[in-house]
Protein backbone atom coordinates (compact mmCIF):
# COMPACT_ATOMS: atom_id res chain seq x y z
CA UNK A 1 0.00 0.00 0.00
CA UNK A 2 1.29 3.48 -0.98
CA UNK A 3 0.93 6.21 1.58
CA UNK A 4 0.99 9.89 0.58
CA UNK A 5 2.37 12.43 3.01
CA UNK A 6 1.53 16.10 2.64
CA UNK A 7 3.85 18.57 4.29
CA UNK A 8 2.81 22.05 5.28
CA UNK A 9 5.08 25.05 5.07
CA UNK A 10 5.57 24.86 8.83
CA UNK A 11 6.72 21.23 8.51
CA UNK A 12 9.17 22.17 5.79
CA UNK A 13 10.49 25.07 7.85
CA UNK A 14 10.96 22.82 10.88
CA UNK A 15 12.91 20.33 8.79
CA UNK A 16 15.28 23.04 7.62
CA UNK A 17 15.82 24.23 11.15
CA UNK A 18 14.20 27.60 10.64
CA UNK A 19 12.92 29.39 13.68
CA UNK A 20 9.81 30.75 11.96
CA UNK A 21 11.14 34.28 11.59
CA UNK A 22 10.68 35.95 8.25
CA UNK A 23 14.02 36.95 6.80
CA UNK A 24 15.03 38.70 3.64
CA UNK A 25 16.81 35.85 1.88
CA UNK A 26 16.21 37.04 -1.66
CA UNK A 27 18.81 35.92 -4.12
CA UNK A 28 21.05 38.83 -5.01
CA UNK A 29 22.16 39.32 -8.57
CA UNK A 30 25.89 38.87 -9.06
CA UNK A 31 27.95 42.02 -9.37
CA UNK A 32 30.09 42.34 -12.47
CA UNK A 33 33.80 42.40 -11.73
CA UNK A 34 35.78 45.49 -12.64
CA UNK A 35 39.50 45.63 -13.24
CA UNK A 36 41.82 48.58 -12.77
CA UNK A 37 44.15 49.66 -15.54
CA UNK A 38 47.16 48.67 -13.40
CA UNK A 39 45.77 45.17 -12.87
CA UNK A 40 45.10 44.77 -16.59
CA UNK A 41 48.62 45.92 -17.47
CA UNK A 42 50.16 43.59 -14.87
CA UNK A 43 48.20 40.56 -16.12
CA UNK A 44 49.02 41.36 -19.75
CA UNK A 45 52.73 41.64 -18.91
CA UNK A 46 52.69 38.36 -16.97
CA UNK A 47 50.73 36.61 -19.74
CA UNK A 48 53.05 37.88 -22.49
CA UNK A 49 56.15 36.90 -20.47
CA UNK A 50 55.09 33.24 -20.59
CA UNK A 51 55.90 31.17 -23.68
CA UNK A 52 53.11 30.99 -26.26
CA UNK A 53 51.05 27.82 -25.98
CA UNK A 54 52.48 26.95 -22.56
CA UNK A 55 50.24 25.51 -19.85
CA UNK A 56 51.43 28.28 -17.51
CA UNK A 57 49.32 30.78 -19.48
CA UNK A 58 46.22 28.70 -18.79
CA UNK A 59 47.23 28.32 -15.15
CA UNK A 60 47.63 32.11 -14.84
CA UNK A 61 44.18 32.68 -16.30
CA UNK A 62 42.64 30.02 -14.03
CA UNK A 63 44.23 31.44 -10.86
CA UNK A 64 43.05 34.93 -11.79
CA UNK A 65 39.65 33.54 -12.88
CA UNK A 66 39.95 35.18 -16.29
CA UNK A 67 39.02 34.13 -19.79
CA UNK A 68 41.08 34.43 -22.94
CA UNK A 69 38.57 37.02 -24.17
CA UNK A 70 39.69 39.28 -21.29
CA UNK A 71 43.27 39.11 -22.55
CA UNK A 72 42.23 39.78 -26.15
CA UNK A 73 40.03 42.72 -25.17
CA UNK A 74 42.68 44.25 -22.90
CA UNK A 75 45.35 43.78 -25.58
CA UNK A 76 43.17 45.69 -28.09
CA UNK A 77 42.64 48.44 -25.51
CA UNK A 78 46.39 48.59 -24.91
CA UNK A 79 47.11 48.85 -28.65
CA UNK A 80 44.51 51.62 -29.03
CA UNK A 81 45.84 53.46 -26.00
CA UNK A 82 42.51 53.23 -24.17
CA UNK A 83 43.52 50.70 -21.51
CA UNK A 84 44.14 53.35 -18.85
CA UNK A 85 41.02 55.27 -19.77
CA UNK A 86 38.64 52.32 -19.66
CA UNK A 87 36.33 51.89 -16.69
CA UNK A 88 33.47 49.57 -15.89
CA UNK A 89 30.74 51.65 -17.49
CA UNK A 90 31.14 53.95 -20.45
CA UNK A 91 30.63 57.59 -19.56
CA UNK A 92 27.47 59.12 -20.91
CA UNK A 93 28.29 61.52 -23.67
CA UNK A 94 26.75 64.95 -23.86
CA UNK A 95 24.94 63.85 -27.03
CA UNK A 96 23.28 60.92 -25.26
CA UNK A 97 22.30 63.15 -22.32
CA UNK A 98 20.84 65.69 -24.75
CA UNK A 99 19.04 62.89 -26.60
CA UNK A 100 17.55 61.60 -23.33
CA UNK A 101 16.43 65.13 -22.40
CA UNK A 102 14.87 65.68 -25.83
CA UNK A 103 13.07 62.34 -25.68
CA UNK A 104 11.60 63.21 -22.28
CA UNK A 105 10.52 66.61 -23.61
CA UNK A 106 9.02 64.92 -26.68
CA UNK A 107 6.98 62.56 -24.48
CA UNK A 108 5.72 65.53 -22.46
CA UNK A 109 4.78 67.46 -25.61
CA UNK A 110 2.94 64.45 -27.04
CA UNK A 111 0.97 64.11 -23.80
CA UNK A 112 0.14 67.84 -23.90
CA UNK A 113 -0.92 67.56 -27.56
CA UNK A 114 -3.22 64.64 -26.73
CA UNK A 115 -4.83 66.66 -23.92
CA UNK A 116 -5.31 69.67 -26.23
CA UNK A 117 -6.82 67.50 -28.97
CA UNK A 118 -9.31 66.04 -26.47
CA UNK A 119 -10.20 69.55 -25.27
CA UNK A 120 -10.58 70.73 -28.88
CA UNK A 121 -12.92 67.80 -29.60
CA UNK A 122 -15.04 68.69 -26.56
CA UNK A 123 -15.21 72.38 -27.48
CA UNK A 124 -16.10 71.55 -31.10
CA UNK A 125 -19.03 69.50 -29.83
CA UNK A 126 -20.18 72.35 -27.60
CA UNK A 127 -19.85 74.83 -30.49
CA UNK A 128 -22.03 72.61 -32.68
CA UNK A 129 -24.70 72.47 -29.97
CA UNK A 130 -24.57 76.26 -29.53
CA UNK A 131 -24.94 76.85 -33.28
CA UNK A 132 -27.91 74.47 -33.40
CA UNK A 133 -29.52 76.28 -30.46
CA UNK A 134 -28.99 79.69 -32.13
CA UNK A 135 -30.43 78.37 -35.40
CA UNK A 136 -33.51 77.09 -33.56
CA UNK A 137 -33.85 80.39 -31.67
CA UNK A 138 -33.60 82.33 -34.97
CA UNK A 139 -36.26 80.15 -36.61
CA UNK A 140 -38.50 80.52 -33.55
CA UNK A 141 -38.08 84.31 -33.70
CA UNK A 142 -38.92 84.33 -37.42
CA UNK A 143 -41.98 82.15 -36.79
CA UNK A 144 -43.19 84.40 -33.98
CA UNK A 145 -42.63 87.50 -36.16
CA UNK A 146 -44.66 85.89 -38.99
CA UNK A 147 -47.43 84.95 -36.56
CA UNK A 148 -47.37 88.46 -35.08
CA UNK A 149 -47.50 90.13 -38.48
CA UNK A 150 -50.31 87.84 -39.69
CA UNK A 151 -52.24 88.54 -36.48
CA UNK A 152 -51.79 92.30 -37.03
CA UNK A 153 -53.02 92.01 -40.62
CA UNK A 154 -56.05 89.95 -39.53
CA UNK A 155 -57.11 92.55 -36.97
CA UNK A 156 -57.04 95.38 -39.56
C-alpha positions as CSV (number, residue, x, y, z in Angstrom):
1,X,0.0,0.0,0.0
2,X,1.3,3.5,-1.0
3,X,0.9,6.2,1.6
4,X,1.0,9.9,0.6
5,X,2.4,12.4,3.0
6,X,1.5,16.1,2.6
7,X,3.8,18.6,4.3
8,X,2.8,22.0,5.3
9,X,5.1,25.1,5.1
10,X,5.6,24.9,8.8
11,X,6.7,21.2,8.5
12,X,9.2,22.2,5.8
13,X,10.5,25.1,7.9
14,X,11.0,22.8,10.9
15,X,12.9,20.3,8.8
16,X,15.3,23.0,7.6
17,X,15.8,24.2,11.2
18,X,14.2,27.6,10.6
19,X,12.9,29.4,13.7
20,X,9.8,30.7,12.0
21,X,11.1,34.3,11.6
22,X,10.7,36.0,8.2
23,X,14.0,36.9,6.8
24,X,15.0,38.7,3.6
25,X,16.8,35.9,1.9
26,X,16.2,37.0,-1.7
27,X,18.8,35.9,-4.1
28,X,21.0,38.8,-5.0
29,X,22.2,39.3,-8.6
30,X,25.9,38.9,-9.1
31,X,28.0,42.0,-9.4
32,X,30.1,42.3,-12.5
33,X,33.8,42.4,-11.7
34,X,35.8,45.5,-12.6
35,X,39.5,45.6,-13.2
36,X,41.8,48.6,-12.8
37,X,44.1,49.7,-15.5
38,X,47.2,48.7,-13.4
39,X,45.8,45.2,-12.9
40,X,45.1,44.8,-16.6
41,X,48.6,45.9,-17.5
42,X,50.2,43.6,-14.9
43,X,48.2,40.6,-16.1
44,X,49.0,41.4,-19.8
45,X,52.7,41.6,-18.9
46,X,52.7,38.4,-17.0
47,X,50.7,36.6,-19.7
48,X,53.0,37.9,-22.5
49,X,56.1,36.9,-20.5
50,X,55.1,33.2,-20.6
51,X,55.9,31.2,-23.7
52,X,53.1,31.0,-26.3
53,X,51.1,27.8,-26.0
54,X,52.5,27.0,-22.6
55,X,50.2,25.5,-19.8
56,X,51.4,28.3,-17.5
57,X,49.3,30.8,-19.5
58,X,46.2,28.7,-18.8
59,X,47.2,28.3,-15.2
60,X,47.6,32.1,-14.8
61,X,44.2,32.7,-16.3
62,X,42.6,30.0,-14.0
63,X,44.2,31.4,-10.9
64,X,43.0,34.9,-11.8
65,X,39.7,33.5,-12.9
66,X,40.0,35.2,-16.3
67,X,39.0,34.1,-19.8
68,X,41.1,34.4,-22.9
69,X,38.6,37.0,-24.2
70,X,39.7,39.3,-21.3
71,X,43.3,39.1,-22.5
72,X,42.2,39.8,-26.2
73,X,40.0,42.7,-25.2
74,X,42.7,44.2,-22.9
75,X,45.3,43.8,-25.6
76,X,43.2,45.7,-28.1
77,X,42.6,48.4,-25.5
78,X,46.4,48.6,-24.9
79,X,47.1,48.9,-28.6
80,X,44.5,51.6,-29.0
81,X,45.8,53.5,-26.0
82,X,42.5,53.2,-24.2
83,X,43.5,50.7,-21.5
84,X,44.1,53.4,-18.8
85,X,41.0,55.3,-19.8
86,X,38.6,52.3,-19.7
87,X,36.3,51.9,-16.7
88,X,33.5,49.6,-15.9
89,X,30.7,51.6,-17.5
90,X,31.1,54.0,-20.5
91,X,30.6,57.6,-19.6
92,X,27.5,59.1,-20.9
93,X,28.3,61.5,-23.7
94,X,26.7,64.9,-23.9
95,X,24.9,63.8,-27.0
96,X,23.3,60.9,-25.3
97,X,22.3,63.1,-22.3
98,X,20.8,65.7,-24.8
99,X,19.0,62.9,-26.6
100,X,17.5,61.6,-23.3
101,X,16.4,65.1,-22.4
102,X,14.9,65.7,-25.8
103,X,13.1,62.3,-25.7
104,X,11.6,63.2,-22.3
105,X,10.5,66.6,-23.6
106,X,9.0,64.9,-26.7
107,X,7.0,62.6,-24.5
108,X,5.7,65.5,-22.5
109,X,4.8,67.5,-25.6
110,X,2.9,64.4,-27.0
111,X,1.0,64.1,-23.8
112,X,0.1,67.8,-23.9
113,X,-0.9,67.6,-27.6
114,X,-3.2,64.6,-26.7
115,X,-4.8,66.7,-23.9
116,X,-5.3,69.7,-26.2
117,X,-6.8,67.5,-29.0
118,X,-9.3,66.0,-26.5
119,X,-10.2,69.6,-25.3
120,X,-10.6,70.7,-28.9
121,X,-12.9,67.8,-29.6
122,X,-15.0,68.7,-26.6
123,X,-15.2,72.4,-27.5
124,X,-16.1,71.6,-31.1
125,X,-19.0,69.5,-29.8
126,X,-20.2,72.3,-27.6
127,X,-19.8,74.8,-30.5
128,X,-22.0,72.6,-32.7
129,X,-24.7,72.5,-30.0
130,X,-24.6,76.3,-29.5
131,X,-24.9,76.9,-33.3
132,X,-27.9,74.5,-33.4
133,X,-29.5,76.3,-30.5
134,X,-29.0,79.7,-32.1
135,X,-30.4,78.4,-35.4
136,X,-33.5,77.1,-33.6
137,X,-33.9,80.4,-31.7
138,X,-33.6,82.3,-35.0
139,X,-36.3,80.2,-36.6
140,X,-38.5,80.5,-33.5
141,X,-38.1,84.3,-33.7
142,X,-38.9,84.3,-37.4
143,X,-42.0,82.1,-36.8
144,X,-43.2,84.4,-34.0
145,X,-42.6,87.5,-36.2
146,X,-44.7,85.9,-39.0
147,X,-47.4,85.0,-36.6
148,X,-47.4,88.5,-35.1
149,X,-47.5,90.1,-38.5
150,X,-50.3,87.8,-39.7
151,X,-52.2,88.5,-36.5
152,X,-51.8,92.3,-37.0
153,X,-53.0,92.0,-40.6
154,X,-56.1,90.0,-39.5
155,X,-57.1,92.5,-37.0
156,X,-57.0,95.4,-39.6
